[in-house]
Amino acid sequence: MKLIVHGRNVEITDFMRDYVEKKIGRLDRYLPTLTEARVEISEQATRSNNQRHVVQVTLYDQHGTILRGEERDAEIFPAVDTVVDKMHRQIVRYKGKRKDRYQRYQVDGNWGETPPIDLEEEEEDDEGTEVVRTKRFVMSPMNMEEAIEQMQLLGHTFFVYYDADNGNVNVVYRRQDGNYGLIIPELA
């Protein structure tokens, strides 16, 4: 597993990097299909000193799944410990869903592999006042249930995906009532 540790407003010391590598390296035991882990440690000016340090961990696995967790604390090391625990719970939940889906597809006889999602670097636009960040990524075909699962794992309220059934780019989103909505764009 490739590990990238990045600091924003924080200098990453060797001790800090070793600590993060040790903690994040444990996650590889629970999900051996992990290909990359990105850890961003930042310090933010907040009213509460208890939430000054932010540790965000993003895990990529070879099946194209992205798991993300963020934790805030007064100190960096407890934040790292807490986010690793949070990521462990996400991995357990993800593996349970994969196992259930595998067994369901195996019974139906419709089992198929989806190609992994490769994320390119995100680009930030400093010149414009309206567009503050542009993200580019390669979409792999998936069905609506997989898109909802991916959205839940990321902790987002919407997810853009390429629908394998109809060949369109669709958007699935979480409604305020807790249900999900689907946007299917059509050209005029």
Protein Blocks (a to p, Z undefined) as FASTA:
>chain_A
ZZddddehiacdfklmmmmmmmmmmmmmmmmmbfbdcddddddddfblklmpccdddddd
fkopacddddddfbfklmmmmmmmmmmmmmmmmmmmmmmmmmmmmmnopaccdddddddd
ddddfkbmklmbdcddddddddfklmmmmmmmnopabdcdddfklopacdddddfkopac
ddddddZZ
